[in-house]
Every structure is written in C-alpha cells, then in structure tokens.
Amino acid sequence: MDMRPGRGRRGILFVFTGASGVGKGSLRAAAADALRTVIYSVSATTRARRPAETDGVDYHFLERAEFERMIARGEFLEHASYVGDLYGTPAAPVDAALAAGRDVLLEIELAGARQVKAVRSEAVMIFIAPPSLAELERRLRGRGTDSEAKIQRRLERAREEIRALREFDYLIVNDRLEEAAETLRAVIAAERARAWRVVDDEIDAFLAS
Ligand code: 5GP
C-alpha cells in the first residue's frame, strides 16, 4: 500500500506533557532522527526569555496584552496559566501542518493537554516522567534559571501532573536518555502504523494499481 502522505491523510498530533525540567528538550534532541519529519509547534508565552532561548524558535515571547488579544480572537488551540505566566499553542500553524499531512509535536503542560484532547480526541498523548522527584528537583536547580519560590511551584505542578498520568496513552520515563529516546521512536513508529489512519483514497489507489 502506498503510504506516502498526499492522498488525503492527515498528520498525527503528538502531545508531550511532563514537568518543566524533566528533559523534554534533551529527549527531543536524542530522538531527533525520528522527529526529523515532525513539526515542532512553537508556543506563545508571557514568560521572560532565558538567555539560551531564541524568540520565534523556542517560544514566541509576547507581552501579556498581546497574549490576551490572541485569546480574545480565538487564536489558540489551547492555553493555560503556569506558575504565573501564560502559555498557549497558536492554532493556525498546527491546523495547516496537519491538513497537509505533516505530523506535529506540542510540548505543553497538563491543563493544555486536556484541552487539546477534548477537541482533538485522536491526539497521541505522551507523558514524560522523571525517574524521581528528587532527580527532577536536582535538574530544576541545575538549570539555575528560576527563583526558589518558582522551583517550589514547578515541583508542586509536577506532583499534580504525575497524579494524572493515566489519562495519557504512553508513559516515557526519562532516566537513561538513550532508552527514553528508543521508547519514543517506538511510539512514533507504532502510531504511524495504525490501520485506522489509512484513508479511503489510499485504499482506492491501492486497489486501482
Ligand atoms: P517552561 O517555562 O519551563 O519553558 O515551561 C513551563 C511549562 O509550560 C512546561 O510544562 C511546558 O511544557 C509548558 N508549556 C510550554 N508551552 C506551552 C503551551 O503552548 N501551552 C501549555 N498549556 N503549556 C505549555
């Protein structure tokens, strides 16, 4: 069967949720081969840019008023407040990519992930967990970008998110990075192989060939 995109098959929407500091970025880098064809959705946020971050690449860094205008205009697929800042996924680029048959990856916290699942029930929900809360705390501190109060609030959010992990389709524990990347590659391959994704046009083309 011809499985190339372009016969009307929509892209897959992958959602990564996991505490800040859990290593979602490192995992993406380690599985870059599998993610090469997956478009990373750049979120908007009101959070201050960290020195290593680039506007338009890591996030679209916005003033709160601009973010609120986007909410009012209904431009977000989802949005949520996290430890004092607003974060949201601009809907238009995601919809355009999926319609063109491209797979898309969102990296968002729990409230946003639930909103996505409510409106896109076919989204593939992947929870990234730390090996332990002590290790998560060590990683958050090691990053050296947050105040003690913010670290505590981020740890509290992490505990809440872990309580919700059974809402997700897959769990990846980011302990040994290469093993976590291997699991992620397997998840992507399995999801692409799901039979229900095949559309009528592909079957018709196959039968006519
Ligand atoms: P950070 O400030 O560490 O970059 O991100 C804080 C949290 O916000 C992380 O859990 C991250 O996944 C989440 N986040 C990033 N972008 C979005 C977004 O567009 N929507 C939602 N709901 N959460 C996001």
Residues whose N, C-alpha, C, O or C-beta is under 5 A from the ligand:
A	BS01	5GP	G18 A19 S20 S43 A44 E78 H79 A80 Y82 Y87 G88 T89 E107 I108 E109 G112
